[in-house]
Amino acid sequence: MEGWAPNVIVAGVDGSDAAIDAVRAAVDLARSQSAKLYIVTVVRPPEGWWGIVGSPPTAEALGDSLSDAQRNVLDRALRAVDLTGIDYETQEEIGEPSSRLIDVCNRVDADILVVGRRGAGLLRRMMVGSVANHLVHEAPCPVLVVP
């Protein structure tokens, strides 16, 4: 692809070490290309996360919990990189991770999506299958999978 240069980069982060490596790669690419960078985290509300017995949380409690989780993921990613001179935005999405990342790529007309190979922690338990694998096959732009 001679002459190809990304102007819009989306980096998906989930709190894993691989996602931190992915956001580092995305920042380096954004800096080298003077590209706009979107750092996106997606949380899927788990069914039954309140346990086998009891009642579901209120919408407000669930929203606060998901928002806190997203903020922690984004804060960790932002602490891991130097964004000086980078035109960037953060986005927090709720839903199925691969479809939400695809939606973001479509919405911002992404030239490339950068993700880690594996998720981690609570988010990993919430995902079914490999998000990276699904994105490679379904994203509307090239996908860089960082090991």
Backbone torsions as a table, in degrees:
resi	resn	phi	psi	omega
1	MET	NA	67.3	179.2
2	GLU	-62.0	132.8	178.0
3	GLY	87.0	-7.0	179.6
4	TRP	-73.0	131.2	177.0
5	ALA	-143.4	122.9	-179.4
6	PRO	-72.0	134.3	174.6
7	ASN	-101.6	-25.1	-179.0
8	VAL	-132.3	123.3	-177.8
9	ILE	-121.0	133.9	174.1
10	VAL	-112.7	130.1	175.5
11	ALA	-116.5	122.2	176.7
12	GLY	-91.7	127.7	-179.9
13	VAL	-124.9	142.3	-178.1
14	ASP	-134.7	10.7	178.7
15	GLY	94.0	-8.5	-179.3
16	SER	-80.5	162.1	175.6
17	ASP	-62.8	-38.1	178.8
18	ALA	-62.8	-36.4	178.5
19	ALA	-68.3	-35.4	176.1
20	ILE	-64.6	-43.1	175.9
21	ASP	-62.0	-37.8	179.4
22	ALA	-65.5	-43.7	-179.5
23	VAL	-67.8	-33.3	175.1
24	ARG	-62.2	-45.1	178.4
25	ALA	-62.4	-41.4	-179.8
26	ALA	-64.9	-40.6	178.3
27	VAL	-64.1	-44.9	178.4
28	ASP	-59.5	-43.7	179.3
29	LEU	-65.6	-44.5	178.8
30	ALA	-60.6	-42.9	-179.6
31	ARG	-64.7	-44.4	-176.5
32	SER	-68.8	-25.7	-176.8
33	GLN	-108.6	2.0	-174.0
34	SER	51.2	44.5	-176.2
35	ALA	-96.2	156.7	172.6
36	LYS	-77.5	135.6	-178.6
37	LEU	-119.0	129.7	172.7
38	TYR	-111.3	121.4	177.0
39	ILE	-103.3	116.4	-168.8
40	VAL	-122.3	133.4	170.8
41	THR	-118.8	142.5	-179.3
42	VAL	-127.6	129.7	175.3
43	VAL	-118.6	131.4	174.9
44	ARG	-96.9	123.2	176.5
45	PRO	-65.2	119.3	-178.1
46	PRO	-74.8	143.0	174.6
47	GLU	-76.3	132.4	174.6
48	GLY	72.0	21.9	-177.4
49	TRP	-66.6	-12.9	-179.7
50	TRP	-85.1	-1.8	175.7
51	GLY	112.6	176.6	-176.7
52	ILE	-75.5	-38.2	178.3
53	VAL	-110.3	162.1	179.9
54	GLY	103.1	179.4	-178.1
55	SER	-106.3	157.3	179.0
56	PRO	-63.9	156.6	178.8
57	PRO	-69.2	159.7	174.5
58	THR	-67.1	159.3	178.0
59	ALA	-57.8	-38.5	-179.9
60	GLU	-66.0	-43.7	179.8
61	ALA	-64.5	-42.9	178.6
62	LEU	-64.2	-44.9	179.1
63	GLY	-60.2	-43.3	178.7
64	ASP	-63.6	-42.5	-179.8
65	SER	-62.9	-46.2	179.6
66	LEU	-66.4	-40.8	179.1
67	SER	-62.6	-41.9	177.5
68	ASP	-62.6	-42.6	179.7
69	ALA	-62.5	-44.8	179.4
70	GLN	-63.4	-44.7	-179.3
71	ARG	-61.4	-40.6	178.1
72	ASN	-62.8	-42.1	179.1
73	VAL	-63.8	-47.9	-179.9
74	LEU	-64.7	-42.2	179.6
75	ASP	-60.1	-42.5	179.0
76	ARG	-62.7	-43.9	-179.9
77	ALA	-64.3	-43.9	-178.4
78	LEU	-66.8	-34.7	177.2
79	ARG	-68.0	-25.1	-174.2
80	ALA	-83.5	-9.9	-175.0
81	VAL	-131.1	159.0	174.8
82	ASP	-101.1	109.7	-177.3
83	LEU	-97.5	12.3	178.6
84	THR	-57.5	126.1	177.5
85	GLY	81.2	0.3	-179.5
86	ILE	-96.8	133.4	172.3
87	ASP	-83.6	108.1	-175.3
88	TYR	-140.4	159.0	171.8
89	GLU	-137.4	152.6	171.4
90	THR	-107.8	148.6	177.6
91	GLN	-136.8	141.2	176.8
92	GLU	-116.5	124.1	-177.8
93	GLU	-122.1	151.7	174.8
94	ILE	-122.8	130.5	179.2
95	GLY	147.7	-161.1	178.7
96	GLU	-75.5	124.8	-169.9
97	PRO	-54.9	-49.9	-175.8
98	SER	-67.2	-41.4	-179.3
99	SER	-68.0	-36.4	178.3
100	ARG	-67.8	-40.0	177.4
101	LEU	-64.8	-39.0	176.1
102	ILE	-61.9	-42.9	177.7
103	ASP	-60.0	-44.0	178.7
104	VAL	-62.4	-45.2	179.3
105	CYS	-57.9	-42.6	177.8
106	ASN	-65.8	-43.2	-176.2
107	ARG	-63.8	-40.1	-175.8
108	VAL	-98.8	2.9	-178.8
109	ASP	56.3	54.2	-176.7
110	ALA	-64.1	142.4	173.7
111	ASP	-90.9	-25.1	178.8
112	ILE	-157.5	145.9	175.8
113	LEU	-114.7	130.5	-179.0
114	VAL	-116.8	123.9	-179.8
115	VAL	-138.7	160.3	173.3
116	GLY	-82.8	158.3	-177.4
117	ARG	-70.4	-34.3	-177.1
118	ARG	-135.2	147.4	174.9
119	GLY	-89.1	-175.9	-178.0
120	ALA	-153.0	164.3	170.7
121	GLY	58.6	-146.3	-177.7
122	LEU	-57.0	-42.2	-178.7
123	LEU	-63.8	-37.6	179.4
124	ARG	-62.7	-40.3	179.8
125	ARG	-67.2	-26.6	-178.4
126	MET	-81.1	-20.6	-175.9
127	MET	-86.8	143.3	176.4
128	VAL	-110.5	122.6	-178.6
129	GLY	78.2	-176.2	-178.5
130	SER	-92.7	114.1	178.0
131	VAL	-62.2	-44.2	-179.9
132	ALA	-59.0	-44.3	179.8
133	ASN	-61.5	-44.5	178.8
134	HIS	-62.2	-42.3	-178.6
135	LEU	-64.5	-39.7	179.1
136	VAL	-57.2	-35.8	-177.3
137	HIS	-88.9	-23.6	-170.9
138	GLU	-117.6	-15.8	-176.3
139	ALA	-65.1	149.5	-179.1
140	PRO	-81.9	7.2	-177.5
141	CYS	-146.7	169.4	175.3
142	PRO	-58.9	148.6	179.6
143	VAL	-120.9	126.7	174.2
144	LEU	-101.3	115.9	178.3
145	VAL	-101.3	116.8	-176.3
146	VAL	-96.2	125.3	-178.7
147	PRO	-69.9	NA	NA
